[in-house]
Amino acid sequence: MKRDKLEALIGRVVTIILLDGDEITGELHKTGEELFKNNASLYIPRKRYTLIKQDGNNTCVFRSSHVKKLYLNIGGIDFKY
């Protein structure tokens, strides 16, 4: 997936399907944000993304090229990106 598409959705709740088939839902964030200043594994890597689940836990760190499909849920309707 192109990086500019992911950048446009930062801060939104999305569902992604990675190349290995994992399906993850959470709020999309970019590594290096101030939010992750105290977590080196999420602050130091550049050009990577992570999802924060509703319980506040982070999921894996991934590159934009690892995203196979992305869905944005608005009002119970999934929009494929």
Backbone as numpy.savetxt, mean C-alpha at the origin, in Angstrom:
# Nx Ny Nz CAx CAy CAz Cx Cy Cz
2.47 -2.28 -11.67 1.63 -1.10 -11.67 2.52 0.13 -11.67
2.10 1.15 -12.35 2.86 2.40 -12.43 2.86 3.11 -11.07
3.99 3.68 -10.74 4.16 4.36 -9.46 3.19 5.52 -9.30
2.91 6.26 -10.37 2.03 7.43 -10.26 0.60 7.03 -9.87
0.15 5.84 -10.26 -1.17 5.37 -9.85 -1.21 5.10 -8.35
-0.14 4.50 -7.81 -0.08 4.25 -6.37 0.04 5.56 -5.60
0.84 6.48 -6.11 1.03 7.77 -5.44 -0.30 8.52 -5.29
-1.19 8.39 -6.28 -2.48 9.08 -6.24 -3.40 8.51 -5.16
-3.14 7.29 -4.71 -4.01 6.63 -3.74 -3.44 6.58 -2.33
-2.32 7.23 -2.07 -1.73 7.22 -0.74 -2.71 7.82 0.25
-2.89 7.11 1.36 -3.82 7.54 2.40 -5.22 6.95 2.24
-5.48 6.26 1.14 -6.79 5.65 0.88 -6.74 4.16 1.25
-7.89 3.61 1.59 -7.99 2.18 1.88 -8.16 1.44 0.57
-7.24 0.53 0.30 -7.24 -0.22 -0.95 -7.03 -1.71 -0.66
-7.34 -2.51 -1.65 -7.03 -3.93 -1.62 -6.08 -4.18 -2.78
-4.94 -4.81 -2.47 -3.98 -5.12 -3.52 -3.79 -6.62 -3.63
-3.48 -7.06 -4.81 -3.08 -8.45 -5.05 -1.67 -8.39 -5.60
-0.75 -9.01 -4.87 0.65 -9.02 -5.26 0.93 -10.13 -6.27
2.09 -10.09 -6.88 2.45 -11.09 -7.89 2.42 -12.51 -7.36
2.70 -12.69 -6.06 2.69 -14.04 -5.49 1.29 -14.50 -5.09
0.26 -13.66 -5.34 -1.11 -14.05 -5.07 -1.67 -13.57 -3.75
-0.83 -12.98 -2.89 -1.31 -12.47 -1.61 -2.27 -11.31 -1.83
-3.39 -11.33 -1.11 -4.38 -10.26 -1.18 -4.38 -9.55 0.17
-4.13 -8.24 0.16 -3.99 -7.47 1.39 -4.85 -6.22 1.28
-5.55 -5.90 2.38 -6.37 -4.69 2.44 -5.86 -3.80 3.55
-5.76 -2.51 3.29 -5.32 -1.55 4.30 -5.13 -0.17 3.70
-4.70 0.75 4.55 -4.45 2.12 4.12 -3.06 2.20 3.50
-2.99 2.70 2.28 -1.74 2.74 1.52 -0.84 3.87 2.00
0.43 3.54 2.26 1.43 4.53 2.65 2.73 4.26 1.92
3.53 5.30 1.80 4.84 5.21 1.19 5.89 5.17 2.30
6.92 4.35 2.12 7.98 4.32 3.12 8.69 5.67 3.14
9.26 6.00 4.28 9.97 7.27 4.42 9.10 8.39 4.95
7.81 8.13 5.20 6.93 9.15 5.75 7.29 9.42 7.21
6.94 10.60 7.70 7.19 10.96 9.10 6.53 9.97 10.05
5.42 9.40 9.65 4.70 8.42 10.45 5.60 7.26 10.86
6.58 6.93 10.02 7.46 5.79 10.26 8.83 6.19 10.77
8.99 7.38 11.26 10.30 7.88 11.68 10.97 6.99 12.73
10.20 6.35 13.59 10.75 5.51 14.65 10.86 4.04 14.25
10.58 3.72 13.02 10.66 2.35 12.52 11.58 2.34 11.30
12.83 1.96 11.51 13.83 2.03 10.44 13.47 1.19 9.22
12.82 0.04 9.43 12.50 -0.82 8.29 11.44 -0.20 7.39
10.69 0.78 7.89 9.69 1.46 7.07 10.10 2.89 6.72
11.13 3.41 7.38 11.54 4.79 7.14 12.70 4.88 6.14
13.64 3.96 6.23 14.85 4.04 5.41 14.64 3.63 3.95
13.95 2.52 3.65 13.80 2.15 2.23 13.05 3.22 1.44
13.50 3.49 0.25 12.84 4.48 -0.60 12.13 3.77 -1.75
11.13 4.45 -2.29 10.36 3.94 -3.43 9.71 2.59 -3.14
9.23 2.44 -1.90 8.51 1.24 -1.49 7.19 1.68 -0.86
6.28 0.74 -0.72 4.95 1.03 -0.18 4.60 0.00 0.87
3.66 0.35 1.75 3.15 -0.56 2.76 1.68 -0.25 3.00
0.98 -1.22 3.55 -0.42 -1.03 3.91 -0.53 -1.12 5.42
-1.34 -0.26 6.01 -1.61 -0.31 7.44 -3.03 -0.83 7.61
-3.15 -1.96 8.30 -4.47 -2.56 8.52 -5.24 -1.75 9.55
-6.52 -2.03 9.70 -7.37 -1.29 10.64 -6.92 -1.45 12.08
-6.27 -2.56 12.41 -5.80 -2.76 13.78 -4.48 -2.03 14.06
-3.97 -1.30 13.07 -2.75 -0.51 13.25 -1.47 -1.21 12.89
-1.52 -2.49 12.57 -0.32 -3.24 12.19 0.02 -3.01 10.73
1.31 -2.99 10.45 1.79 -2.84 9.07 1.82 -4.20 8.41
1.67 -4.18 7.11 1.80 -5.40 6.32 3.20 -5.39 5.70
3.38 -6.17 4.69 4.69 -6.24 4.04 5.03 -4.94 3.31
6.30 -4.79 3.01 6.79 -3.67 2.21 6.95 -4.20 0.79
6.45 -3.44 -0.19 6.47 -3.91 -1.56 6.78 -2.76 -2.52
7.21 -3.12 -3.70 7.45 -2.15 -4.77 6.20 -2.03 -5.63
6.12 -0.96 -6.37 4.97 -0.77 -7.25 4.92 -1.88 -8.31
6.06 -2.37 -8.72 6.10 -3.41 -9.75 5.59 -4.76 -9.24
5.44 -4.93 -7.92 4.95 -6.17 -7.35 3.43 -6.23 -7.28
2.76 -5.12 -7.59 1.30 -5.06 -7.52 0.71 -5.57 -8.83
-0.05 -6.65 -8.73 -0.69 -7.24 -9.91 -2.04 -6.56 -10.17
-2.86 -6.39 -9.10 -4.16 -5.74 -9.20 -4.35 -4.85 -7.99
-5.15 -3.79 -8.16 -5.44 -2.88 -7.06 -6.91 -2.49 -7.14
-7.59 -2.57 -6.01 -9.00 -2.21 -5.93 -9.18 -1.12 -4.88
-9.96 -0.10 -5.22 -10.31 0.98 -4.32 -11.77 0.79 -3.95
-12.07 0.68 -2.63 -13.44 0.46 -2.19 -14.06 1.78 -1.78
-15.11 2.18 -2.49 -15.84 3.40 -2.16 -17.31 3.04 -2.02
-17.83 3.21 -0.81 -19.25 2.95 -0.57 -19.68 1.53 -0.85
-18.80 0.57 -0.58 -19.14 -0.82 -0.80 -18.95 -1.30 -2.23
-18.49 -0.43 -3.09 -18.24 -0.79 -4.49 -16.74 -0.81 -4.74
-16.26 -1.89 -5.32 -14.83 -2.01 -5.64 -14.57 -1.46 -7.03
-13.62 -0.56 -7.13 -13.18 -0.02 -8.41 -11.79 -0.55 -8.70
-11.64 -1.21 -9.83 -10.34 -1.73 -10.23 -9.50 -0.60 -10.77
-8.27 -0.49 -10.31 -7.36 0.55 -10.75 -6.35 0.00 -11.70
